[in-house]
């Protein structure tokens, strides 16, 4: 199967990414990844990973190609969208299960979502930390608790930025992971201990409004300390 090329002005061939290499890097079974739709393709003459995005009915509505396994030192060239496709939440076809469970985890990217699915947790992937679109909030209607992973980088700051303006914020509990960047890294460090460590992270998640109130209090104290001598 070959992928249609993107616009010539912007498309550049990647160094390549195969299902086998991706599965090994993420420590996920190849059979499981095939079950969720991943497949090997050729993109501009190089091996690539085809990642289908399906709507709630299960129909394929977009495709993202992973053309490099690792992020480069300058910029992120790992992904390409199929011509004409628009970013969407990844995993929408699983929303029925998540509404029954009453909770879901919002993560950055497909691999974090796949990792959580593999361990039996409910998750949706945002295709890029800063790419949230408020129209997507309607997909989360009826889900009482929304866990949002805050990564310790600029992506985490971007998530907190859009979250402050989103109508889902009052249902959000913020998840931070000690010593690792994201669920995928937590899993690859030790797959066997992942479920226990992930449940602990969820139990320690902080409501969004509590974190904002704490940060406001810290800001007020810092301002008072700066002005104490003048006062």
C-alpha positions as CSV (number, residue, x, y, z in Angstrom):
1,X,0.0,0.0,0.0
2,X,1.4,3.4,-0.9
3,X,0.4,6.7,0.7
4,X,-0.6,9.7,-1.5
5,X,2.2,12.4,-1.3
6,X,1.6,15.7,0.4
7,X,2.0,19.0,-1.4
8,X,5.4,19.1,-3.1
9,X,6.2,22.5,-1.6
10,X,6.2,21.2,1.9
11,X,6.7,17.5,1.8
12,X,10.1,16.1,2.5
13,X,10.9,12.4,2.7
14,X,11.5,11.1,6.2
15,X,14.3,8.7,7.3
16,X,11.6,6.0,7.6
17,X,9.6,4.1,10.2
18,X,8.3,0.6,10.2
19,X,5.7,-1.1,12.3
20,X,8.3,-3.5,13.7
21,X,10.7,-0.7,14.7
22,X,7.8,1.3,16.3
23,X,6.6,-1.7,18.2
24,X,10.1,-2.4,19.5
25,X,10.6,1.2,20.5
26,X,7.3,1.5,22.3
27,X,7.5,-2.1,23.7
28,X,4.0,-2.9,22.3
29,X,3.0,-6.1,20.5
30,X,2.9,-5.8,16.8
31,X,-0.4,-7.8,16.7
32,X,-2.0,-5.3,19.1
33,X,-0.9,-2.4,16.9
34,X,-2.3,-4.0,13.8
35,X,-5.6,-4.5,15.7
36,X,-5.9,-0.8,16.2
37,X,-5.2,-0.2,12.5
38,X,-1.5,0.5,12.2
39,X,0.1,-0.7,9.0
40,X,3.4,-0.4,7.0
41,X,3.2,1.7,3.9
42,X,5.6,3.6,1.6
43,X,5.7,7.4,1.8
44,X,7.7,9.2,-0.8
45,X,9.8,6.1,-1.3
46,X,10.6,5.5,2.3
47,X,9.0,3.1,4.8
48,X,6.3,4.8,7.0
49,X,3.7,3.9,9.5
50,X,0.0,4.5,8.6
51,X,-2.1,5.5,11.5
52,X,-5.9,5.7,10.8
53,X,-8.1,8.1,12.6
54,X,-11.7,6.9,12.9
55,X,-14.9,8.7,14.0
56,X,-17.3,7.5,16.7
57,X,-19.0,5.2,14.2
58,X,-15.7,3.6,13.3
59,X,-15.4,5.1,9.8
60,X,-11.9,6.3,8.7
61,X,-11.9,10.0,8.5
62,X,-8.2,10.9,8.5
63,X,-4.8,9.3,8.3
64,X,-1.5,10.4,9.8
65,X,1.8,8.9,8.6
66,X,4.7,8.5,10.9
67,X,7.8,8.9,8.6
68,X,10.5,9.0,11.3
69,X,10.7,7.0,14.5
70,X,12.5,9.6,16.6
71,X,12.3,13.4,16.9
72,X,15.2,15.2,15.3
73,X,17.5,17.6,17.0
74,X,16.0,20.5,15.0
75,X,12.3,20.5,14.7
76,X,9.9,17.5,14.7
77,X,9.6,15.9,11.3
78,X,8.0,12.6,12.4
79,X,4.4,13.1,11.1
80,X,2.5,13.9,7.9
81,X,-1.2,14.2,7.4
82,X,-2.9,12.6,4.3
83,X,-3.6,15.3,1.8
84,X,-6.8,17.1,2.7
85,X,-7.2,15.6,6.2
86,X,-7.6,17.7,9.3
87,X,-6.4,17.0,12.8
88,X,-8.8,15.2,15.0
89,X,-8.9,13.4,18.4
90,X,-7.3,10.0,18.1
91,X,-9.5,7.1,19.4
92,X,-13.0,8.5,18.9
93,X,-14.3,5.1,18.0
94,X,-13.7,4.0,21.6
95,X,-15.8,6.7,23.1
96,X,-18.7,4.3,23.9
97,X,-16.5,2.4,26.4
98,X,-15.2,5.7,27.9
99,X,-18.7,7.1,28.5
100,X,-19.7,3.8,30.2
101,X,-16.6,4.1,32.4
102,X,-17.3,7.7,33.1
103,X,-13.7,8.7,32.6
104,X,-11.0,9.2,30.0
105,X,-7.4,10.3,29.8
106,X,-6.3,13.0,27.3
107,X,-2.7,12.4,26.2
108,X,-0.4,13.9,23.6
109,X,-0.2,11.8,20.5
110,X,-1.1,8.3,19.3
111,X,1.6,6.2,21.1
112,X,0.5,7.3,24.6
113,X,-3.1,6.4,23.8
114,X,-2.0,3.0,22.4
115,X,0.0,2.3,25.5
116,X,-3.0,3.0,27.7
117,X,-5.3,0.9,25.6
118,X,-2.9,-2.0,25.7
119,X,-3.1,-1.9,29.5
120,X,-6.9,-1.6,29.5
121,X,-7.2,2.2,30.3
122,X,-9.4,4.6,28.4
123,X,-7.7,7.3,26.5
124,X,-7.9,9.8,23.6
125,X,-4.9,11.3,21.8
126,X,-4.4,15.0,20.9
127,X,-2.3,15.2,17.8
128,X,0.1,17.8,19.2
129,X,0.0,19.5,22.6
130,X,-0.9,22.9,21.2
131,X,-3.4,21.6,18.6
132,X,-6.5,21.3,20.8
133,X,-9.6,22.6,19.1
134,X,-12.5,23.6,21.4
135,X,-15.0,22.1,19.0
136,X,-13.6,18.7,20.2
137,X,-14.9,19.3,23.7
138,X,-18.4,18.1,22.6
139,X,-17.0,14.6,22.1
140,X,-16.3,14.5,25.9
141,X,-19.8,15.4,26.9
142,X,-21.2,12.9,29.3
143,X,-17.8,11.9,30.7
144,X,-17.6,13.0,34.3
145,X,-13.8,12.8,34.8
146,X,-11.2,13.8,32.3
147,X,-7.6,13.2,33.2
148,X,-5.1,15.3,31.3
149,X,-1.4,14.4,31.3
150,X,0.8,17.5,31.8
151,X,4.3,16.8,30.3
152,X,7.3,18.5,31.8
153,X,8.1,20.6,28.8
154,X,6.7,23.3,26.5
155,X,4.0,20.9,25.5
156,X,2.7,20.8,29.1
157,X,2.7,24.6,29.2
158,X,0.7,24.6,26.0
159,X,-1.8,22.2,27.4
160,X,-2.3,24.3,30.5
161,X,-2.8,27.3,28.3
162,X,-5.7,26.0,26.2
163,X,-7.2,24.1,29.1
164,X,-7.6,27.4,31.0
165,X,-10.0,28.5,28.2
166,X,-11.8,25.3,27.6
167,X,-15.2,24.3,29.0
168,X,-13.9,20.9,30.0
169,X,-11.6,22.4,32.6
170,X,-13.9,21.9,35.6
171,X,-14.0,18.2,35.0
172,X,-10.3,17.9,34.5
173,X,-7.8,16.3,36.9
174,X,-4.1,17.0,36.1
175,X,-1.7,14.0,35.9
176,X,2.1,14.5,36.3
177,X,4.5,11.6,36.2
178,X,7.6,11.5,38.3
179,X,10.9,11.0,36.4
180,X,9.3,10.3,33.0
181,X,7.8,12.5,30.3
182,X,4.6,10.6,29.4
183,X,2.7,7.3,29.7
184,X,4.7,5.7,26.8
185,X,8.0,6.4,28.6
186,X,6.6,5.1,31.9
187,X,5.6,1.9,30.1
188,X,8.9,1.4,28.2
189,X,10.8,1.8,31.4
190,X,9.0,-1.3,32.9
191,X,5.9,-2.7,31.2
192,X,5.2,-5.1,34.1
193,X,4.9,-2.3,36.7
194,X,3.1,0.1,34.5
195,X,-0.5,-0.6,35.6
196,X,0.3,-0.1,39.2
197,X,2.3,3.0,38.7
198,X,-0.3,4.5,36.3
199,X,-3.1,3.9,38.8
200,X,-1.1,5.7,41.5
201,X,-0.6,8.6,39.1
202,X,-4.3,8.8,38.6
203,X,-5.0,8.7,42.3
204,X,-2.6,11.6,42.8
205,X,-4.1,13.7,40.0
206,X,-5.0,17.2,41.0
207,X,-8.2,19.0,40.0
208,X,-7.5,21.7,37.6
209,X,-9.2,24.4,39.7
210,X,-7.1,23.4,42.8
211,X,-3.9,23.8,40.8
212,X,-5.0,27.2,39.5
213,X,-5.9,28.4,43.0
214,X,-2.6,27.2,44.4
215,X,-0.6,29.0,41.7
216,X,-2.6,32.1,42.3
217,X,-1.9,31.9,46.0
218,X,1.8,31.4,45.3
219,X,1.8,34.4,42.9
220,X,0.1,36.6,45.6
221,X,2.7,35.6,48.2
222,X,5.6,36.3,45.8
223,X,4.1,39.7,45.0
224,X,3.7,40.4,48.7
225,X,7.3,39.3,49.4
226,X,8.6,41.6,46.7
227,X,6.6,44.6,48.1
228,X,7.0,43.9,51.8
229,X,9.8,46.4,52.4
230,X,7.8,49.1,50.6
231,X,4.7,48.3,52.6
